[in-house]
């Protein structure tokens, strides 16, 4: 029930924030869809996950739609080590660079931000959204681990509904370059 209240509060804040800048929440969602579609138009996109979950890998690999809503698209850069699967509530560290897709233009990503160059990786507990360190990142960044081992590397398009609390409020989609690892 607590998660429901948090989600309701986020949507209420998103609505209020959107009214302040003169755009409705629906207009912000339309802008987000256009931005994501603009980015994906320059990519190969497959609407289905392979039944055997063996993904094409590399910089030229396609983006796979991970959910029916089209909120998550994943490109596998490194498929990781077979059998190195995550378990529920496991603490997973990740490094990321993220790019605001609202600023994607002419085939160029904007300047990225994140923790890829810092000494401190971020972390979450897999499938445990009762704790702030997990739900603050949204559900999107955990999705690749449903299909791939912990040591994978992916590019992940995340629409705001599955992004961070701030991304949900501001209705901003991001492209994440993510690597996952266990504490060593």
C-alpha positions as CSV (number, residue, x, y, z in Angstrom):
1,X,0.0,0.0,0.0
2,X,2.9,2.3,0.7
3,X,4.2,2.0,-2.8
4,X,0.7,2.9,-4.1
5,X,0.8,6.1,-2.1
6,X,4.3,7.0,-3.4
7,X,3.2,6.4,-7.0
8,X,0.1,8.5,-6.5
9,X,2.1,11.3,-5.0
10,X,4.6,11.2,-7.9
11,X,1.8,11.4,-10.4
12,X,0.2,14.3,-8.5
13,X,3.5,16.1,-8.5
14,X,4.0,15.5,-12.2
15,X,0.5,16.9,-12.9
16,X,1.2,20.0,-10.8
17,X,4.7,20.5,-12.2
18,X,3.3,20.2,-15.8
19,X,0.7,22.8,-15.1
20,X,3.3,25.3,-13.9
21,X,5.2,25.3,-17.2
22,X,2.0,25.6,-19.3
23,X,2.0,22.0,-20.6
24,X,-0.5,19.4,-19.6
25,X,0.6,16.0,-18.4
26,X,-0.8,14.5,-21.7
27,X,1.4,17.0,-23.7
28,X,4.5,16.0,-21.7
29,X,3.7,12.3,-22.4
30,X,3.3,13.1,-26.1
31,X,6.7,14.9,-26.1
32,X,8.3,11.9,-24.4
33,X,6.8,9.5,-27.0
34,X,8.1,11.7,-29.8
35,X,11.6,11.8,-28.3
36,X,11.8,8.1,-27.8
37,X,10.4,7.4,-31.3
38,X,12.9,9.8,-32.7
39,X,15.8,8.0,-31.0
40,X,14.5,4.5,-31.9
41,X,13.9,5.6,-35.6
42,X,17.7,5.6,-35.9
43,X,18.0,2.0,-34.4
44,X,16.9,-1.5,-35.4
45,X,14.0,-2.4,-33.1
46,X,12.5,-5.8,-32.5
47,X,9.2,-5.9,-30.8
48,X,9.6,-9.4,-29.3
49,X,12.2,-10.9,-27.0
50,X,13.7,-14.1,-28.4
51,X,11.9,-17.1,-27.1
52,X,15.3,-18.7,-26.1
53,X,16.4,-15.3,-24.6
54,X,19.5,-15.4,-26.6
55,X,20.0,-11.8,-27.7
56,X,22.1,-10.4,-30.5
57,X,25.0,-8.7,-28.9
58,X,27.2,-5.6,-29.7
59,X,27.1,-2.0,-30.7
60,X,25.0,-2.9,-33.8
61,X,22.6,-5.2,-32.0
62,X,18.9,-4.4,-32.2
63,X,16.9,-2.8,-29.4
64,X,14.4,-5.3,-27.9
65,X,11.1,-4.0,-26.5
66,X,10.9,-5.4,-23.0
67,X,7.3,-4.6,-22.1
68,X,4.0,-4.3,-23.8
69,X,3.7,-0.6,-23.0
70,X,6.8,0.2,-24.9
71,X,8.4,1.9,-21.9
72,X,11.6,-0.1,-22.0
73,X,13.9,-1.0,-24.9
74,X,17.2,-2.9,-24.4
75,X,20.3,-3.3,-26.6
76,X,22.7,-5.9,-25.3
77,X,26.3,-4.8,-25.5
78,X,27.7,-7.7,-23.5
79,X,25.6,-10.7,-22.6
80,X,27.6,-11.5,-19.4
81,X,28.5,-14.9,-18.0
82,X,25.9,-17.7,-18.4
83,X,24.6,-18.9,-15.0
84,X,25.6,-15.7,-13.2
85,X,21.9,-14.9,-12.5
86,X,20.5,-12.5,-9.9
87,X,18.3,-13.6,-7.0
88,X,15.5,-11.7,-5.4
89,X,16.6,-9.1,-2.8
90,X,20.3,-9.5,-3.9
91,X,22.3,-6.3,-3.6
92,X,23.4,-5.3,-7.1
93,X,25.9,-2.5,-7.9
94,X,25.7,-0.7,-11.2
95,X,27.5,2.0,-13.1
96,X,25.7,4.1,-15.6
97,X,25.8,7.0,-18.0
98,X,22.4,8.4,-19.0
99,X,21.3,10.7,-21.8
100,X,18.2,12.8,-21.9
101,X,16.3,11.7,-25.0
102,X,14.3,15.0,-25.1
103,X,17.6,16.5,-26.3
104,X,18.5,13.8,-28.9
105,X,18.7,15.5,-32.3
106,X,20.3,14.8,-35.7
107,X,21.4,11.4,-34.6
108,X,23.5,12.8,-31.7
109,X,23.1,12.1,-28.0
110,X,23.4,15.0,-25.6
111,X,26.1,15.2,-22.9
112,X,25.6,12.3,-20.6
113,X,25.7,12.1,-16.8
114,X,26.0,9.4,-14.3
115,X,28.5,7.5,-12.2
116,X,30.6,5.6,-14.8
117,X,33.7,7.7,-14.0
118,X,33.3,7.9,-10.2
119,X,34.7,5.5,-7.7
120,X,31.2,4.9,-6.1
121,X,28.8,2.7,-8.0
122,X,25.1,3.0,-7.2
123,X,23.1,0.0,-6.0
124,X,19.7,-1.5,-5.5
125,X,18.2,-4.7,-4.1
126,X,16.8,-6.7,-7.0
127,X,12.9,-6.8,-7.0
128,X,12.8,-5.2,-3.5
129,X,11.0,-1.9,-4.0
130,X,10.1,-1.5,-0.3
131,X,13.4,0.2,0.3
132,X,14.4,3.7,-0.9
133,X,17.7,2.6,-2.5
134,X,15.7,0.4,-4.9
135,X,12.6,2.4,-5.7
136,X,14.5,5.7,-6.1
137,X,15.9,4.3,-9.3
138,X,12.5,3.2,-10.6
139,X,11.8,-0.3,-12.0
140,X,13.4,0.2,-15.4
141,X,17.1,-0.3,-14.6
142,X,16.4,-3.7,-13.0
143,X,14.6,-5.1,-16.0
144,X,17.6,-6.4,-18.0
145,X,18.5,-8.7,-15.1
146,X,15.3,-10.6,-15.7
147,X,16.9,-11.8,-18.9
148,X,20.6,-11.5,-18.5
149,X,23.3,-12.4,-16.0
150,X,24.6,-9.9,-13.4
151,X,27.8,-9.0,-15.3
152,X,26.0,-7.9,-18.5
153,X,26.2,-4.5,-20.2
154,X,23.3,-2.9,-21.9
155,X,21.9,0.3,-23.4
156,X,18.4,0.8,-22.0
157,X,15.7,3.2,-23.1
158,X,13.6,4.1,-20.1
159,X,10.4,6.1,-20.3
160,X,9.6,8.2,-17.3
161,X,7.0,5.8,-15.9
162,X,9.7,3.3,-15.1
163,X,12.4,5.8,-14.3
164,X,13.6,7.7,-11.2
165,X,11.1,9.6,-9.1
166,X,12.4,12.9,-10.6
167,X,12.1,11.5,-14.2
168,X,8.5,10.5,-13.5
169,X,7.7,13.9,-12.1
170,X,9.3,15.7,-15.0
171,X,8.2,13.2,-17.7
172,X,11.7,12.7,-19.1
173,X,12.9,9.6,-21.0
174,X,16.5,8.5,-20.8
175,X,18.9,6.2,-22.5
176,X,21.1,4.5,-19.9
177,X,24.4,2.7,-20.6
178,X,24.5,0.2,-17.7
179,X,26.9,-2.3,-16.3
180,X,26.0,-4.5,-13.3
181,X,28.1,-6.3,-10.8
182,X,28.2,-7.9,-7.4
183,X,30.2,-6.5,-4.5
184,X,33.7,-8.1,-4.7
